[in-house]
Amino acid sequence: MRIKLDENIPSSLVETLASLGHVADTVEDEGITGKDDGVVWGCAQGDGRFLITQDLDFSDIRKFAPGTHCGILLVRLNNPSRRKLEEQVGSLFANTDTGRWKGAFIVLTDLKVRARFPET
């Protein structure tokens, strides 16, 4: 899977995701740190990348309906320290078949993972 990490996700996850067979980059790699969400979204979609973010601007499932994009993982942890983000996201990717995530809207919380998939 091709992945874009938003600036609020630790860039150290690039290595973790690569070790699991994914190709990840960051908004910093692309030089769009601090840019408007529309720019980040456009770059992720233009590159065919699944976006991992904590930004609630990407939380409206009506606006980001499954199947209308390359996929989103919205991370919503109670105390999202760098370490906890790395552990939770890394563990999710290590223990989940992400092959079905293309076009999906996924929410990761401390208690569960909710997934909405494109209608087939």
C-alpha positions as CSV (number, residue, x, y, z in Angstrom):
1,M,0.0,0.0,0.0
2,R,1.2,3.5,-0.8
3,I,0.8,5.7,2.3
4,K,1.0,9.5,3.2
5,L,1.6,10.4,6.8
6,D,0.2,13.7,7.8
7,E,2.4,16.1,9.8
8,N,0.7,15.0,13.1
9,I,1.8,11.4,12.7
10,P,5.4,10.5,13.7
11,S,7.6,10.2,10.6
12,S,9.4,7.3,12.3
13,L,6.4,5.2,11.2
14,V,7.8,5.3,7.6
15,E,10.4,2.7,8.6
16,T,7.8,0.6,10.5
17,L,5.4,0.6,7.5
18,A,8.3,-0.1,5.1
19,S,9.3,-3.2,7.1
20,L,5.7,-4.4,6.6
21,G,5.9,-4.0,2.8
22,H,4.3,-0.6,2.5
23,V,5.7,2.5,0.7
24,A,5.2,5.5,3.0
25,D,6.2,9.1,2.8
26,T,5.4,12.2,4.9
27,V,4.0,15.7,4.2
28,E,7.5,16.9,5.3
29,D,9.1,14.7,2.6
30,E,6.9,16.4,0.0
31,G,7.5,19.9,1.4
32,I,3.9,20.6,2.3
33,T,4.2,20.9,6.1
34,G,1.9,23.6,7.4
35,K,-0.1,23.7,4.1
36,D,-3.9,23.8,4.0
37,D,-5.7,20.4,4.4
38,G,-6.8,20.7,0.8
39,V,-3.2,20.7,-0.4
40,V,-2.3,17.7,1.8
41,W,-5.4,15.8,0.6
42,G,-4.8,16.7,-3.0
43,C,-1.2,15.5,-2.9
44,A,-2.1,12.2,-1.1
45,Q,-4.9,11.5,-3.7
46,G,-2.8,12.6,-6.6
47,D,-0.1,10.1,-5.6
48,G,-2.7,7.4,-4.9
49,R,-1.8,7.3,-1.3
50,F,-3.8,6.2,1.8
51,L,-3.7,9.1,4.3
52,I,-2.9,8.5,8.0
53,T,-3.9,11.6,10.1
54,Q,-5.2,12.8,13.4
55,D,-6.8,15.9,11.8
56,L,-10.5,16.0,12.5
57,D,-11.0,18.0,9.3
58,F,-10.8,14.5,7.7
59,S,-13.5,13.0,10.0
60,D,-16.7,13.7,8.0
61,I,-17.6,10.4,6.4
62,R,-20.1,12.2,4.2
63,K,-17.4,14.4,2.7
64,F,-14.9,11.5,2.6
65,A,-17.3,8.7,1.7
66,P,-15.7,5.2,1.3
67,G,-14.8,4.5,-2.3
68,T,-14.4,8.2,-3.3
69,H,-10.7,8.3,-2.3
70,C,-7.6,6.2,-1.8
71,G,-8.4,5.6,1.9
72,I,-8.1,7.3,5.3
73,L,-7.0,6.2,8.7
74,L,-8.1,8.7,11.3
75,V,-6.3,8.1,14.6
76,R,-8.2,9.3,17.7
77,L,-6.3,8.3,20.8
78,N,-7.0,9.8,24.2
79,N,-3.3,10.7,24.9
80,P,-1.6,10.5,21.5
81,S,2.0,10.7,22.5
82,R,4.6,10.1,19.8
83,R,5.4,6.7,21.3
84,K,1.7,5.7,21.6
85,L,1.0,6.7,18.1
86,E,3.9,4.7,16.8
87,E,2.8,1.6,18.8
88,Q,-0.9,1.8,18.0
89,V,-0.5,2.5,14.3
90,G,2.4,0.1,13.9
91,S,0.5,-2.7,15.7
92,L,-2.6,-2.1,13.6
93,F,-0.7,-2.5,10.4
94,A,1.2,-5.5,11.6
95,N,-1.9,-7.3,12.8
96,T,-4.4,-6.4,10.1
97,D,-4.9,-7.4,6.5
98,T,-4.8,-4.0,5.0
99,G,-5.4,-5.3,1.5
100,R,-9.1,-4.4,1.9
101,W,-8.4,-0.8,2.9
102,K,-8.2,0.8,-0.5
103,G,-10.9,3.4,-0.5
104,A,-11.9,2.7,3.1
105,F,-12.5,5.1,6.0
106,I,-10.9,3.6,9.1
107,V,-10.9,5.1,12.6
108,L,-8.5,3.9,15.3
109,T,-9.3,4.6,18.9
110,D,-7.9,3.3,22.2
111,L,-10.6,0.7,22.4
112,K,-11.4,-0.3,18.8
113,V,-11.0,0.0,15.1
114,R,-14.0,1.0,13.0
115,A,-13.9,0.5,9.3
116,R,-16.3,1.6,6.6
117,F,-15.5,0.0,3.2
118,P,-16.6,1.0,-0.3
119,E,-19.8,-0.6,-1.4
120,T,-19.2,-3.3,-4.0
